[in-house]
Amino acid sequence: MANECWICFEDCDEAPICKCKTMVCHKPCLAKWQSSSCKNKCERCHDELMDWRYVNCPNYDEYVSNVRCTVPIVYSSEEYEYFRITPNTTLEDLMRQVTRGRRKIHRLDFYCRLPNPKRNFIFYDEKGFDNFLYCARVYYADHLSKKNRFKQWLTQKCIIHVRPGY
């Protein structure tokens, strides 16, 4: 008899994911939980879990780590600009760009879609920035492998939304 995935509650034949030996889940379910919660440890035994990035893209390092792309930063329905992602992009680079002109920021929201399997992700604040970079790079690498390179600038699948502070 199969165990039950602790995330989706469907039958699961996967091996336990940690020292608990009781926690089983589908790898895609674990990847979505880790990426959305920004956690990488079992909540029961605090054992380190597998990196969710490698579930969605097993060859991540050689496949997308050097992808360069540009994503829109949306401030309001009328105001936007573009942010360039390089292999060395940091959160400080983004903060420097969005606070230019003494803008106050209440919150950063990162929207991204992974191409395979097609999943939408929303990450919040600084904790989600690395996850957003990963998703943006995977999306653009997949996009570039299928289409014209010049279209990498125009997609709306990965967006940074800046919530203004008051």
C-alpha positions as CSV (number, residue, x, y, z in Angstrom):
1,M,0.0,0.0,0.0
2,A,1.3,3.4,-0.9
3,N,1.9,6.2,1.6
4,E,0.2,9.5,1.4
5,C,2.0,12.6,0.2
6,W,1.9,15.1,3.1
7,I,1.5,18.0,0.7
8,C,-1.2,16.9,-1.8
9,F,-2.6,14.0,0.2
10,E,-2.6,11.7,-2.8
11,D,-0.9,8.2,-2.9
12,C,2.8,8.4,-3.0
13,D,5.4,5.7,-3.7
14,E,8.4,8.0,-3.1
15,A,11.1,7.2,-0.5
16,P,11.1,9.2,2.8
17,I,12.6,12.7,2.3
18,C,14.4,12.9,5.7
19,K,15.5,11.2,8.9
20,C,11.9,11.0,10.1
21,K,11.3,8.1,7.7
22,T,7.6,9.0,7.9
23,M,7.6,12.1,5.7
24,V,6.9,11.1,2.1
25,C,5.9,13.3,-0.8
26,H,6.1,13.7,-4.5
27,K,9.2,15.5,-5.6
28,P,7.2,18.2,-7.5
29,C,5.1,18.7,-4.4
30,L,8.2,19.1,-2.3
31,A,9.7,21.5,-4.8
32,K,6.6,23.7,-4.8
33,W,6.4,23.7,-1.0
34,Q,10.1,24.6,-0.6
35,S,10.0,27.3,-3.2
36,S,6.9,29.0,-1.9
37,S,7.8,28.7,1.8
38,C,11.5,29.4,1.3
39,K,12.3,26.5,3.6
40,N,14.8,23.7,3.0
41,K,14.5,21.7,6.3
42,C,12.1,19.1,7.5
43,E,9.7,20.8,10.0
44,R,9.7,17.7,12.2
45,C,13.4,16.6,12.5
46,H,15.0,19.7,10.9
47,D,17.0,17.5,8.5
48,E,18.2,19.3,5.3
49,L,16.0,18.5,2.4
50,M,17.0,18.1,-1.3
51,D,17.4,21.4,-3.2
52,W,14.0,22.0,-4.9
53,R,15.7,23.6,-7.9
54,Y,17.1,20.3,-9.0
55,V,13.7,18.7,-9.0
56,N,12.4,21.1,-11.7
57,C,15.7,21.3,-13.5
58,P,18.2,18.5,-12.8
59,N,21.0,20.1,-14.8
60,Y,20.4,23.6,-13.3
61,D,24.1,24.5,-13.0
62,E,25.1,23.9,-16.6
63,Y,21.7,24.7,-18.0
64,V,20.8,28.1,-16.7
65,S,23.2,29.4,-14.1
66,N,24.8,31.7,-16.7
67,V,21.6,32.9,-18.4
68,R,21.3,36.7,-18.8
69,C,17.9,38.2,-19.2
70,T,15.8,41.2,-18.5
71,V,12.6,41.3,-16.5
72,P,10.1,44.1,-16.0
73,I,9.8,46.0,-12.7
74,V,6.3,47.3,-12.3
75,Y,5.7,50.3,-9.9
76,S,2.2,51.1,-11.0
77,S,0.0,50.7,-14.1
78,E,1.8,53.6,-15.7
79,E,5.3,53.3,-14.4
80,Y,7.8,50.5,-15.1
81,E,11.4,49.8,-16.1
82,Y,13.6,46.8,-16.7
83,F,16.0,44.9,-14.5
84,R,18.9,43.0,-16.0
85,I,19.7,39.6,-14.5
86,T,23.2,38.4,-14.9
87,P,25.1,35.5,-13.3
88,N,26.2,37.8,-10.5
89,T,22.9,39.6,-9.8
90,T,22.2,40.3,-6.1
91,L,19.3,41.6,-4.1
92,E,21.4,44.8,-3.5
93,D,21.5,45.4,-7.2
94,L,17.7,45.3,-7.4
95,M,17.3,47.5,-4.2
96,R,19.7,50.0,-5.6
97,Q,17.6,50.3,-8.8
98,V,14.2,50.4,-7.2
99,T,15.1,52.9,-4.5
100,R,16.7,55.3,-7.0
101,G,15.0,58.6,-6.6
102,R,14.3,58.0,-2.9
103,R,11.4,55.7,-3.5
104,K,10.0,54.1,-0.4
105,I,9.2,50.4,-0.7
106,H,6.5,48.6,1.3
107,R,7.0,45.2,-0.3
108,L,8.5,43.4,-3.3
109,D,6.5,40.7,-5.0
110,F,8.1,38.4,-7.5
111,Y,5.9,36.6,-10.1
112,C,7.3,33.8,-12.2
113,R,6.2,30.9,-14.3
114,L,8.3,27.7,-14.7
115,P,7.9,26.2,-18.2
116,N,7.9,22.5,-17.4
117,P,5.8,21.6,-15.6
118,K,3.9,24.8,-16.1
119,R,3.5,26.3,-12.6
120,N,3.1,29.9,-11.4
121,F,5.1,31.0,-8.4
122,I,4.7,34.1,-6.3
123,F,7.6,35.0,-4.0
124,Y,7.5,37.8,-1.4
125,D,10.2,40.1,-0.1
126,E,13.9,39.4,0.1
127,K,13.5,35.7,1.0
128,G,12.0,35.0,-2.4
129,F,14.5,36.9,-4.5
130,D,16.9,33.9,-5.0
131,N,13.9,31.7,-5.9
132,F,12.7,34.3,-8.4
133,L,16.2,34.5,-10.0
134,Y,16.1,30.7,-10.4
135,C,12.7,30.7,-11.9
136,A,13.4,33.6,-14.3
137,R,16.6,31.9,-15.5
138,V,14.9,28.5,-16.0
139,Y,12.1,30.2,-17.9
140,Y,14.4,32.2,-20.1
141,A,16.7,29.3,-20.8
142,D,13.7,27.2,-21.9
143,H,12.4,30.1,-23.9
144,L,15.7,30.6,-25.7
145,S,16.0,27.0,-26.5
146,K,12.7,27.1,-28.4
147,K,12.5,30.6,-29.9
148,N,14.3,33.6,-31.2
149,R,16.8,35.0,-28.8
150,F,15.5,38.6,-29.2
151,K,12.2,37.7,-27.7
152,Q,13.8,37.2,-24.3
153,W,13.3,40.9,-23.6
154,L,9.6,41.0,-24.2
155,T,8.1,38.2,-22.1
156,Q,5.7,39.0,-19.2
157,K,6.2,35.6,-17.5
158,C,8.6,36.9,-14.9
159,I,7.7,40.2,-13.2
160,I,8.9,42.2,-10.2
161,H,6.1,44.2,-8.6
162,V,7.1,47.0,-6.2
163,R,4.5,47.9,-3.6
164,P,5.1,51.5,-2.6
165,G,5.6,52.6,0.9
166,Y,3.8,55.7,2.4
